[in-house]
Amino acid sequence: MGTVAVPRLPAVPLLAALPVVVGLLAMYVPTFIDVSRVYWANERGSAGPMILAICAWLMWRVRERLLDAPDADAMPRAGSALLAVGLAMYAIGRSQDFAQFEVGSMVPVLGGLVLGVRGLPGLRAAWFPLLFLAFVVPLPGSLLDAILVPLKQQVSVVSEWVMHAMGFPVARTGVVITIGPYQLLIADACSGLNSMISLTGVGLVYVYTAGHASRLHNLALLAMVLPFAFVANIVRVCLLMWVTFEFGDLAGQRFHDWAGYLEIVLAFGLFFGFDALLGGVGRLVGRLAGRRNPELAS
């Protein structure tokens, strides 16, 4: 019976990197324990652990390209400078309880390490996982409020218009919608911001990993991420209003408990359905072009 050789990663680089890995764990494990207690414990930051896991998977996915980058391309001075910036951000964030600096320091810290050891080829291999770490950085409350207030206003306006067009007795005062004898408040959870952030992250990862040859295809997908998330949230709010109007306040509250899952499923369905549509249109255009010019088809 024949044997199949299983490729192994070099042992020496991994052993040499062990102190660095231990140091990074000592720095950032306490950071993420604090972040999980303050930010990930509420609905606004509930996607944080998933995004961090995706970042780890993306970095593991490019590990061979990182290890294959020649040592001669290492840029120790540039890497040290970038690492120093990251360590300064970490020190300021940790000492001043500034989570955005503390978590965000991971990007220059890891980027500096990669640049110093593997140079630009290594940085080119790991650029997307490093930049995707930005989605792990918790948004400050002031920025969230600046986004949530106009977003809730738009959701309430569009939802009222849709339900009115469907013939329901609906009126609106600010972000409070009255439908029949019931009043619904468009709260932070109904703004759709969580689904927008989640779908944007997943959309970026999908475009990066799918590797569509057409840049127009990729740009069209990314351009539709936020509209799809907004539409899915409008459908969620309108369904909540309909259930409350038809079956009462208790039924509306029960529907609200799992309506968020429906919103995510609908948003992802629109995104991947649009991707399939673009792929079908691209194949059709290619066939038509091939019929007109057989040399292109060959």
C-alpha positions in Angstrom: 0.0 0.0 0.0 1.3 3.4 -1.0 1.8 6.2 1.5 0.8 9.8 1.1 3.3 12.4 2.2 1.6 15.0 4.5 3.3 18.4 4.2 4.4 19.8 7.5 5.0 23.4 8.4 8.6 24.2 9.5 9.1 23.6 13.2 11.9 26.1 13.8 9.9 29.3 12.8 7.0 28.1 14.9 9.2 27.6 17.9 10.8 30.9 17.4 7.4 32.6 17.2 6.3 31.0 20.5 7.4 33.8 22.7 5.7 36.3 20.4 2.5 34.3 20.6 2.7 34.1 24.4 3.3 37.9 24.6 0.3 38.6 22.3 -2.0 36.3 24.4 -0.8 38.0 27.6 -1.7 41.4 26.1 -5.0 40.7 24.4 -6.7 38.0 26.4 -7.4 40.4 29.3 -8.4 43.0 26.7 -11.1 40.8 25.2 -12.3 39.6 28.6 -13.0 43.3 29.4 -14.5 43.9 26.0 -16.8 40.9 26.3 -18.1 42.2 29.7 -18.7 45.7 28.5 -19.5 45.6 24.8 -20.2 42.0 23.7 -22.7 41.5 26.5 -25.3 43.7 24.8 -27.0 43.5 21.4 -24.9 46.2 19.9 -21.7 44.2 20.2 -23.1 40.7 20.0 -21.4 40.0 16.7 -17.9 40.7 18.1 -16.9 37.1 19.0 -18.0 35.9 15.6 -16.0 38.6 13.8 -12.9 37.7 15.9 -13.3 34.0 15.0 -13.5 35.0 11.3 -10.3 37.0 11.6 -8.5 34.1 13.2 -9.8 31.8 10.4 -8.7 34.2 7.7 -5.2 34.5 9.2 -5.0 30.7 9.4 -6.1 30.5 5.8 -3.1 32.5 4.6 -0.5 30.9 7.0 1.3 29.0 4.2 1.7 32.2 2.1 3.1 33.9 5.2 5.6 31.2 6.0 6.6 30.9 2.3 7.5 34.6 2.1 11.4 34.7 1.9 13.3 36.0 4.9 15.3 38.2 2.6 12.3 40.4 2.2 12.0 41.2 5.9 11.8 44.9 6.7 12.8 45.1 10.4 13.0 48.9 10.6 9.6 49.5 9.1 8.1 46.6 11.1 9.6 47.9 14.3 8.2 51.4 13.6 4.7 50.0 13.0 4.9 47.8 16.0 5.9 50.8 18.2 2.8 52.6 17.0 0.7 49.7 17.9 2.3 49.2 21.3 1.8 52.9 22.1 -1.9 52.6 21.1 -2.2 49.6 23.4 -0.5 51.3 26.3 -2.7 54.4 26.0 -5.9 52.4 25.6 -5.1 50.0 28.4 -4.0 52.7 30.9 -6.9 55.1 30.0 -9.6 52.5 29.6 -10.0 53.5 26.0 -11.2 50.2 24.4 -11.1 51.6 20.8 -7.3 52.2 21.0 -6.7 49.1 23.0 -8.4 46.7 20.6 -7.5 48.7 17.5 -3.8 48.4 18.4 -4.0 44.8 17.1 -3.8 46.0 13.5 -0.5 47.8 13.7 1.0 45.3 16.2 0.3 42.3 14.0 1.0 44.3 10.8 4.4 45.4 12.3 5.3 41.8 13.2 4.4 40.5 9.8 6.3 43.4 8.0 9.4 43.0 10.2 9.6 39.2 9.7 8.2 38.6 6.2 8.3 42.0 4.5 5.9 43.3 2.0 5.1 39.8 0.5 3.9 38.7 3.9 2.0 41.9 4.4 0.3 41.5 1.0 -0.7 37.9 2.0 -2.2 39.1 5.4 -3.6 42.5 4.5 -7.3 41.5 4.5 -7.3 39.6 7.8 -5.5 42.5 9.4 -7.8 45.1 8.1 -10.9 43.0 8.9 -9.8 43.3 12.6 -11.2 46.8 12.4 -14.7 45.2 12.7 -13.7 43.9 16.1 -13.1 47.4 17.4 -16.2 48.5 19.5 -17.8 51.6 18.2 -17.9 54.5 20.8 -21.4 55.4 22.1 -21.3 58.9 20.7 -20.7 57.6 17.2 -23.4 55.0 17.6 -25.9 57.6 18.7 -25.0 59.8 15.8 -25.8 56.9 13.5 -28.7 55.4 15.3 -30.9 58.6 15.6 -31.2 59.4 11.9 -31.3 55.6 11.0 -34.3 55.1 13.4 -36.0 58.1 11.9 -35.6 56.7 8.3 -36.8 53.3 9.4 -39.9 54.8 11.0 -40.7 57.0 7.9 -40.3 54.2 5.4 -42.2 51.7 7.5 -45.1 54.1 8.0 -45.2 54.7 4.2 -45.2 51.0 3.4 -48.0 50.2 5.8 -50.1 53.2 4.8 -49.7 52.1 1.1 -51.0 48.7 2.1 -54.1 50.3 3.6 -53.4 50.0 7.3 -54.5 52.7 9.7 -51.1 54.0 10.7 -49.6 57.3 11.9 -46.2 58.4 13.1 -44.8 60.8 15.7 -41.1 60.9 15.5 -40.0 57.3 16.0 -43.3 56.2 17.5 -45.7 54.5 15.1 -49.3 54.1 15.9 -51.2 51.3 14.1 -54.8 50.8 15.1 -54.9 50.9 18.9 -51.3 50.0 19.3 -48.1 52.1 19.5 -44.7 50.8 18.5 -41.4 52.5 19.4 -38.6 52.2 16.9 -35.8 51.4 19.4 -32.1 50.9 18.8 -32.7 47.2 18.0 -35.1 48.1 15.3 -32.7 50.5 13.5 -31.1 47.7 11.6 -27.5 48.8 12.5 -26.5 45.4 13.8 -27.6 43.7 10.6 -25.8 46.3 8.5 -22.5 45.8 10.3 -22.9 42.0 10.2 -23.8 41.9 6.5 -21.0 44.3 5.6 -18.5 42.1 7.3 -19.8 38.9 5.8 -20.0 40.6 2.4 -16.4 41.7 2.5 -15.3 38.2 3.6 -17.3 36.6 0.8 -16.0 38.9 -1.9 -12.5 38.3 -0.7 -12.8 34.5 -0.5 -15.0 33.9 -3.5 -12.5 35.5 -5.8 -14.9 36.6 -8.6 -12.8 37.6 -11.6 -15.1 40.5 -12.4 -14.4 43.6 -10.4 -17.7 45.0 -11.5 -19.4 41.9 -9.9 -17.5 42.5 -6.6 -18.3 46.2 -6.5 -22.0 45.6 -7.3 -22.1 43.1 -4.4 -20.5 45.5 -1.9 -22.6 48.4 -3.1 -25.8 46.5 -2.3 -24.9 45.3 1.2 -26.3 48.3 3.1 -29.5 48.6 0.9 -30.2 44.9 1.4 -29.7 45.2 5.2 -32.0 48.3 5.3 -34.7 46.5 3.2 -34.6 43.4 5.4 -35.0 45.6 8.5 -38.0 47.4 7.0 -39.6 44.0 6.2 -39.0 43.0 9.8 -40.6 46.2 11.3 -43.6 46.0 8.9 -44.2 42.3 9.8 -44.0 43.3 13.5 -46.6 46.0 13.0 -48.9 43.6 11.0 -48.6 40.9 13.7 -49.4 43.4 16.4 -52.3 44.9 14.5 -53.9 41.5 13.6 -53.2 39.4 16.7 -52.5 41.8 19.5 -49.7 43.2 21.6 -48.7 39.9 23.2 -48.3 38.2 19.8 -46.2 41.2 18.6 -43.9 40.9 21.6 -43.4 37.1 20.9 -42.7 37.8 17.3 -40.2 40.5 18.2 -38.1 37.9 20.1 -37.2 36.0 17.0 -37.8 38.7 14.3 -34.1 39.6 14.3 -33.3 36.1 13.0 -35.7 36.6 10.2 -34.1 39.9 9.3 -30.6 38.3 9.1 -31.9 35.4 7.0 -33.7 37.8 4.6 -30.7 40.1 4.3 -28.3 37.2 3.6 -30.8 35.7 1.2 -31.0 39.0 -0.8 -27.2 39.3 -0.9 -26.5 35.8 -2.1 -29.5 35.8 -4.4 -28.1 39.0 -6.0 -24.7 37.3 -6.3 -26.3 34.3 -8.1 -28.2 36.8 -10.4 -25.0 38.6 -11.2 -23.3 35.3 -12.0 -26.1 34.2 -14.3 -26.1 37.5 -16.1 -22.3 37.3 -16.5 -22.5 33.8 -18.0 -25.3 34.9 -20.3 -23.3 37.9 -21.5 -20.3 35.7 -22.0 -22.3 33.2 -24.2 -23.8 36.0 -26.3 -20.4 37.5 -26.8 -19.0 34.1 -27.7 -21.7 33.6 -30.4 -21.0 37.0 -31.9 -17.2 36.4 -31.8 -16.2 32.7 -31.8 -12.6 33.7 -31.0 -13.7 35.0 -27.6 -15.5 31.8 -26.8 -12.4 29.7 -27.6 
